Amino acid sequence: MPANVDGRRHPLAFTLDHLVPLSRGGDLLDPADARSAHRRCNSSRGNRTAPRPQQRASRRW
């Protein structure tokens, strides 16, 4: 997704989210520890390990 005029990425752009955050011992190279998440959702989760209940996708794919 292209950058906005101010140079920041869109809050709903996809990012790599680690199930076990790197700051809590997650493995950067373990594909089982990775999933996609919106930038805003990933940022709000912070370094918590307990996942929230799975939310529905924001769009019908």
Order of alpha helices (4+ residues) and beta strands (2+ residues): beta-beta-alpha
